Amino acid sequence: MWDDDDDEGWDENDEEDFRKENERIDKHPLMKKGMDIFELTRALVGSLDEARMELYGGLMLESAGVLPAKFAGAESVDDYILKMENAVLMKIHARSLYSMTYQLALEGTHAEEHLQLLRDAIREFKSMFVDWVKEFDPKQKNIDGWGIFED
């Protein structure tokens, strides 16, 4: 049915390269910090009452989950435009999650120290993120016709 069903182009060396690339991405400090943020968020969300869990829980977990997922997507390609698209989504979700900690503080749902742990982790992520984005090569781009990050 599919013209590309043959595996002639995939061999054991490709499998090893794929494994090594995944390992490199998983060990990257920004990925580790993203996973830390996800775990902190999961702990905070897990202690919310039912009403707030419904209101904030899904949004918070989604935002926290986007950070490592989009990092992996960006880190696995060379294309500047794809890297920047993923980076923008990471920034939006990190800021959203950060803002939600203040909403929870206003509602008195958690001890300030617990919310501060997540804020501190997001600040560390931001600092690492800024350095990571500086490594992107704007010459490595495949123009996609959408007009964003193309100049």
NORTA-V403766 format. One record per residue. RES is the residue in one letter. OMEGA is omega in whole degrees, -180 to 180 (* if undefined). Layout:
res & omega
RES & OMEGA
RES & OMEGA
This chain:
res & omega
M & -180
W & 179
D & -176
D & -179
D & -177
D & -180
D & -177
E & -178
G & -176
W & 179
D & -177
E & 177
N & 177
D & 178
E & 179
E & 177
D & 179
F & 179
R & -180
K & 179
E & 177
N & 179
E & 178
R & -180
I & -179
D & -178
K & -179
H & -179
P & 179
L & 176
M & 180
K & 179
K & 176
G & 178
M & 175
D & 179
I & 179
F & -179
E & 176
L & 180
T & 180
R & 179
A & 179
L & -179
V & -180
G & -180
S & 178
L & 173
D & -173
E & -178
A & -179
R & 176
M & 179
E & -177
L & -172
Y & -170
G & -178
G & 180
L & -179
M & 180
L & 177
E & -179
S & 179
A & -180
G & 180
V & -174
L & 179
P & -179
A & -179
K & 174
F & 180
A & 179
G & -179
A & -175
E & -176
S & 179
V & 176
D & -173
D & -178
Y & -177
I & 179
L & 178
K & -178
M & 177
E & 179
N & 180
A & 179
V & 178
L & 177
M & 180
K & -178
I & -177
H & 177
A & 179
R & 178
S & 179
L & 178
Y & 179
S & -179
M & 178
T & 178
Y & 175
Q & 178
L & 178
A & 178
L & -179
E & 177
G & -176
T & -175
H & 172
A & -178
E & -179
E & -180
H & 177
L & 180
Q & 176
L & 179
L & 178
R & 179
D & 179
A & 179
I & 177
R & 177
E & 178
F & -179
K & -180
S & 178
M & -180
F & -179
V & 178
D & -179
W & -178
V & 179
K & -180
E & -179
F & 180
D & -178
P & 177
K & -179
Q & -179
K & 174
N & -178
I & -176
D & 175
G & -179
W & 176
G & -180
I & -179
F & -177
E & -177
D & *
